[in-house]
Amino acid sequence: MIIVTNHAIERYIERVERVTPEVARERLSSPTIQMAAQIGCECVKLGSGARVVLSGSAVLTVVAPTDGNTWKGVSHAKNPH
């Protein structure tokens, strides 16, 4: 079983879609996210581009989508030269 924190629910509603807390909890405890937690993933990228941050069997927060070029301070942008 996965634990979804209230903080993660609030960030999902703020950063992904305006839904009820119950719907946000349901989306953050989907089978895909549960499996990711079981195999030790630290994050799951949603279709919206937002990332669900995991720690063990807990969903900690939801990080807003970026421009797609950076994650954890690593740039994946192509060299302009």
C-alpha positions, -999 to 999 in steps of 0.1 A, spaced: 0 0 0 12 35 -8 10 65 15 0 98 -2 8 128 19 -15 158 22 13 179 8 14 158 -24 -23 161 -27 -22 199 -24 7 201 -49 -12 179 -74 -42 201 -72 -21 232 -75 3 221 -103 -15 194 -123 -52 197 -123 -79 213 -101 -97 182 -87 -111 172 -53 -86 159 -28 -101 125 -31 -95 124 -69 -60 137 -64 -53 109 -39 -67 83 -63 -45 96 -91 -14 97 -69 -20 61 -58 -25 46 -93 -12 12 -100 17 27 -120 28 49 -91 24 20 -67 46 -3 -88 72 25 -92 73 28 -54 76 -10 -50 107 -12 -73 124 18 -56 118 46 -81 123 81 -67 100 99 -92 74 92 -118 68 116 -147 32 122 -154 17 128 -189 14 165 -180 52 167 -174 49 171 -137 69 147 -115 56 127 -86 84 124 -60 85 92 -40 104 80 -9 99 43 -1 62 37 -1 52 74 2 43 100 -23 59 132 -10 52 159 -34 45 168 -70 70 190 -89 57 213 -116 65 206 -152 96 222 -166 106 231 -201 118 195 -204 155 204 -205 165 200 -169 159 177 -140 179 176 -107 202 203 -121 213 183 -151 209 200 -184 198 180 -214 197 209 -238 215 206 -270 247 226 -274 238 257 -294 273 257 -311 
